[in-house]
Amino acid sequence: MNVRQETTVPSVQAAEGPSHAPQESSGEAHVGPAPQSESHSAEQVAPKPMTMDDAMKHFLNPEHLYEHVMDSNYIELPQFLGGKIPIPNPLGFTEEKPLVAYQVGGKPLLTGQFTKFMALELVAAVILLIAFVLAARRTKTDRGPRGRIANLLETFVIFIRDEIARPCIGTKDAYRFLPFLLTLFFFILILNLIGMLPWLGSVTGSISVTAVLAICTFVVVLGSGIKKMGLIQFFKAQVPHMDLPKVMSFWLVPMIWAIEVFSLGVKHFVLAIRLFANMFGGHLVLAAFLAFIGVAATAGFLGWGISLGSIAMSICFSLLELLVAFLQAYIFTFLAALFIGSAQHAH
């Protein structure tokens, strides 16, 4: 009877918590479960399964989708390939310690941090440099292009020269601007194609990148026009020649001149927005199609059909994005040549 009483006391103490009462110094052994810590005695709560509403809020969340399209300081790979791989930051600048602290939209104007898009732009520049250096060496030795890649490269070069540069700028001035147009076309095309690879993101889907390309075009347009005509004559040439009475010219010419000068900046602004909107929107839609696979995982057997439909739509839309990659590079180069040609000749 005494043994049964001694075994019930520790069990009650284990359930209520550790006892601070002094232990008896009797030599009798305690028979019963040993006291356990609170962490082991706490009841384990099973994780709540994700519902379809939770999956839609997570996978279709705009911030979640933007992460796969916008720039970052890491490359996000699947978990079995390493997950998030940080981009080296040798200069040490961050958003907390930016290079230029002036705020635009709540963010620093220039962080100075080396990002994923910068790395991809360097990769595109290296590919472009290697391709044209090899092509130039073959042309210099009169061996001509050999191989599929060399012939494909020459086909693009001839197309840009004969179908873009000469008609838009003129045969006489086309060769002066052909290197710039070729650089624009192939640089944008390579970045667009790199954006088709999973987990890398679309570099041309960043307004910062397309704005710099448009600014470079604007500088070439403005600089080449002023160099050829002179500063005053260039801005006078923005008004087309019109046979108007003096009374009408006195009012209309200043208005037309102001509109034309203003349109110089607007045209290049639209040039940046067009490339940015097409690439950003396309990749965002593609990310949304893929996000439905995560939502379908909560739909049971019906999820298999949703997943297969999402994969099929993603493949079809990727083929469309492949066409858009070439088309947007062509449109940007064509409009740049058109603006350059308009600056070389009076209206």
Rosetta blueprint (number, residue, H / E / L):
1 M L
2 N H
3 V H
4 R H
5 Q H
6 E H
7 T H
8 T H
9 V H
10 P H
11 S H
12 V H
13 Q H
14 A H
15 A H
16 E H
17 G L
18 P L
19 S L
20 H L
21 A L
22 P L
23 Q L
24 E L
25 S L
26 S L
27 G L
28 E L
29 A L
30 H L
31 V L
32 G L
33 P L
34 A L
35 P L
36 Q L
37 S L
38 E H
39 S H
40 H H
41 S H
42 A L
43 E L
44 Q L
45 V L
46 A L
47 P L
48 K L
49 P L
50 M L
51 T L
52 M H
53 D H
54 D H
55 A H
56 M H
57 K H
58 H H
59 F H
60 L L
61 N L
62 P H
63 E H
64 H H
65 L H
66 Y H
67 E H
68 H L
69 V L
70 M L
71 D L
72 S L
73 N L
74 Y E
75 I E
76 E E
77 L L
78 P L
79 Q H
80 F H
81 L H
82 G L
83 G L
84 K E
85 I E
86 P E
87 I L
88 P L
89 N L
90 P L
91 L L
92 G L
93 F L
94 T L
95 E L
96 E L
97 K L
98 P L
99 L L
100 V E
101 A E
102 Y E
103 Q E
104 V E
105 G L
106 G L
107 K E
108 P E
109 L E
110 L E
111 T L
112 G L
113 Q L
114 F L
115 T L
116 K H
117 F H
118 M H
119 A H
120 L H
121 E H
122 L H
123 V H
124 A H
125 A H
126 V H
127 I H
128 L H
129 L H
130 I H
131 A H
132 F H
133 V H
134 L H
135 A H
136 A H
137 R H
138 R H
139 T H
140 K H
141 T L
142 D L
143 R L
144 G L
145 P L
146 R L
147 G L
148 R H
149 I H
150 A H
151 N H
152 L H
153 L H
154 E H
155 T H
156 F H
157 V H
158 I H
159 F H
160 I H
161 R H
162 D H
163 E H
164 I H
165 A H
166 R H
167 P H
168 C H
169 I H
170 G L
171 T H
172 K H
173 D H
174 A H
175 Y H
176 R H
177 F H
178 L H
179 P H
180 F H
181 L H
182 L H
183 T H
184 L H
185 F H
186 F H
187 F H
188 I H
189 L H
190 I H
191 L H
192 N H
193 L H
194 I H
195 G L
196 M L
197 L L
198 P L
199 W L
200 L L
201 G L
202 S L
203 V H
204 T H
205 G H
206 S L
207 I H
208 S H
209 V H
210 T H
211 A H
212 V H
213 L H
214 A H
215 I H
216 C H
217 T H
218 F H
219 V H
220 V H
221 V H
222 L H
223 G H
224 S H
225 G H
226 I H
227 K H
228 K H
229 M H
230 G L
231 L H
232 I H
233 Q H
234 F H
235 F H
236 K H
237 A L
238 Q L
239 V L
240 P L
241 H L
242 M L
243 D L
244 L L
245 P L
246 K H
247 V H
248 M H
249 S H
250 F H
251 W H
252 L H
253 V H
254 P H
255 M H
256 I H
257 W H
258 A H
259 I H
260 E H
261 V H
262 F H
263 S H
264 L H
265 G H
266 V H
267 K H
268 H H
269 F H
270 V H
271 L H
272 A H
273 I H
274 R H
275 L H
276 F H
277 A H
278 N H
279 M H
280 F H
281 G H
282 G H
283 H H
284 L H
285 V H
286 L H
287 A H
288 A H
289 F H
290 L H
291 A H
292 F H
293 I H
294 G H
295 V H
296 A H
297 A L
298 T L
299 A L
300 G L
301 F L
302 L H
303 G H
304 W H
305 G H
306 I H
307 S H
308 L H
309 G H
310 S H
311 I H
312 A H
313 M H
314 S H
315 I H
316 C H
317 F H
318 S H
319 L H
320 L H
321 E H
322 L H
323 L H
324 V H
325 A H
326 F H
327 L H
328 Q H
329 A H
330 Y H
331 I H
332 F H
333 T H
334 F H
335 L H
336 A H
337 A H
338 L H
339 F H
340 I H
341 G H
342 S H
343 A H
344 Q H
345 H L
346 A L
347 H L
